[in-house]
Each structure stands twice: as C-alpha cells, then as structure tokens.
Amino acid sequence: MKGYSKAKKHIDVSVGESVKIMREWQDLSQNELAELSGIPQSTISAIENDRVQLGVERAKVLARALNCHPAVLVFPGWDVDHESAA
C-alpha cells in the first residue's frame, strides 16, 4: 500500500530472552513457570541467561506452559523475507 512501509527490526532477541519475554508478558515468575512446566527454576534461569540451550523438547514443554507455539521461543529473530529455505 502506498504510504506504508514494513516495520523495521530494532533489536535482536536471543532464545533465552524470548523465553523471559513470554514469561514476563504473562506475569509469571521463574518459580511459577517451573511449577507449570516441571522444569526446575534453576534450568529456566540458565535458559533465560543463554547458559543452557533450550532444545526441542524443552521448547515444547515451555511453549505448552506459556500458551504459545514453540517457534516463538526457538526462532525469535526469524525473518521470512531474508532466511533461506535450505
């Protein structure tokens, strides 16, 4: 449409930061997310601080607890226009 342009990406978000953003957006503490997911609070902290990789299975568990699609957590910076399909 004329007069409109695509929004520009202003920040890069890591996988850990995406977990933290989704948790905080739902007003959950790490302890509350640990209870909902069965993942220890210390592991959630390590994921959020990018000290431990999220992994597919943990992504699925956290996504269920956070009511979101796992891709939201695993691919926070995905840009469909610039990523290759390979």
N, C-alpha and C positions, 0 to 999 in steps of 0.2 A: 504494500500500500504506500502511496505517496505520502511523504511527511513522517513516516515511521522508520525506525531502524532497530535492528536486533540489539537487545541489551548486551552490554559488554561485561565480561567476566572481570571482577575486580580483585578477587583473592583466590588462591589455591587452597583447597581443603584436603587434608590427609584423611586416610581411612579412620584413624583414631579420632580425629576431630569431628568427622561425620557422625560417629557413634555418640560422642559427647554432645554435639548439637542436637541430635534427635532425642537423647535422654533429657537434656535440659529443656528442650521445647515442650516436652510432656511433663515438666516439673517433677522429675524423678531424681532421687539421689542415687549414687552408685550402689548403696545398700539395697534400696528398693528395686533397682534393676537386677541386682544379684538374686533377690528373692523371686522376682518374676521369671528370670531366665534359668536359674540353677547354676549360673556361672559365678564363681567366687568374686567378691568385691575386689580383691587384690588383682585378679586377672582382668577385670573390667578396667581398673585403673591403669594397668600395664598396656592394655589395648588403646585406651584413650590417649596415652602418652607415647604411643608408637614404639613401645619397648617389646611388645609381643604382636606377632602377626594375627590378624583376625581369623583368617581361614574360612573355608566354605561352610563347614558345619557350625562353627560359632556364629557366622553371619546369619545363617538360617534361624538359629535359636534366638539371637538378639533381635532379628527382624520380627519374629513372632511376638516377642515381648514388647517391642516398640511399635507394633502395628504398622510396619512398613515393608516394602519389598527389599530383599537382601541387596539388590543392585544399588539402592540408595546408600547403603553402608559401604559396599565394596568398590563402587565406581563413582565416588563423589565428584570428580572433575571431568567426567565423560562428556566429550563434545562430539556429537554425532556428525557434525559437518567436517571435522578435522581428523577423526580417528579412522584408521584403515580397517578393513574387514578381515584382514589376514590373520 
